[in-house]
Each structure stands twice: as structure tokens, then as C-alpha cells.
């Protein structure tokens, strides 16, 4: 596997430099889903010095979350993402991977 792909997926020498987040929205319209995504990225990810890439499968959204500066995410950063998600009524469910 190429270095760039290993980094993006948080594998190999980059293991622990990213954590996974996935969520499923309650049955809401596409414009509201896009608004939720924008708020998630701005409020939970970027405000915590993180960045993410996304993949959507039907109502499920999957993300790899990493630090903007290339360092390992901290437990505090992960906890703030979890806290943000816990406060959202629009979510049917969500999962956040542990840091390794």
C-alpha cells in the first residue's frame, strides 16, 4: 500500500494518527443533512484543530479524523468530538473509534 494511502487510512506507520467517526442521521431531508454535515465539520472537527475526509453510504456517514498539523489526535480532542455528537438529536446513532 502506498504511503499516502496508509496515511489517509491511518494504517502502518500512521496507525494512531487518525480515528474513525461514523453516524447515521434520523430520516431528514437532504438539505438538512448537508447543514448537519457543515456544522459537524466546522464545530466538532475544525474548531478542535482536526480535519477529516468523508464517505457517504445511504444514511451512514464515515470519516477518518486526523490533526491538521500531522500529530496524533489527543483524548481531549476525541472527547470533544464525542461530546458534540452526543448533543445532537438529529442522529439515530454514532460511533467513534478509540485512539490507539
N, C-alpha and C positions, 0 to 999 in steps of 0.2 A: 504494500500500500504506500502511496506517495506521502511524503512529509506533510504537505499542505492538507491532504485529506485526513491524515491521522490527527493533525492539529484541530481541524474543524470538528471531527467526531470525538475529540478528547481521548484518543487511544494511544497506545505505545508510550513513547516518552512524554506525551502530553496528558496522560491519564491524571485526573485530578485538577486539570486546568479549566474544566467546564463541568456543569451539572445539567441534567435534563429536567425540563418542566413540561408537563402536558396538562391540558384542560379541555373539558367538554362544556360547551355553553348550553343552557336551557334553550328551548326552542324559541329563538329570537330571530328577527329579520336580518338580512344581510347587512344593511346599513348600520344597524345596532351592533352587529358582530364586529364590523370594521371599527366602529367607535370604541368598542371594548378593547380591541387589539391595540389601537393607538394609545389609549390610556395605560394599558399594561406596559407597553414598551416605554412610554415616557415616564410614568410614575414608579413602576416597580423595577424596571431594568436600568434605564439611563440615569435616573436620579441616584442610583447606587453604584455608579461607575462601572456598569456592566454593559454588555452588548449581547445580541442573540441573533440566531438565524431561525427561520421558521419553516414549518411544513404543515400543510392542512390536509386532513383526510376526513371528508364529510363534516361532521360537527366537532371533530377532535383536532386540536392544535398541538403540535410537538415543537419544542425548542431546545437548542443547545445554548446554554448561557455561560459566558466567559467574561473575564475582566477586560476592559478597554486597553489597559497597559500591558497585557500579556502575563500578569502574575496570576497566582492561584486565587480563586474566589475564597472569601472568608466565611466562617459560620455566620457571622453577623450579617453579611450581605445576603446569604441564603435565607436567613431567618426573616429579613425584611421583605424578601420576595414572598415567602410563605405567608407572612402577616398580611401583606397586601391582598393576596389571593383569598385568604380566609374571610376578609371583609366584603367579598363580592357576592351578592345574591344572584347574579346572572349565571353563575357556574353551577352545573349539575354535579361536577366533581373535578378534582385536580390531583396531580401527583407531582412531587418534587424529589428528585434523587438526592441521596446523601452525598456529601463530599467524601472523597477517599483520601 
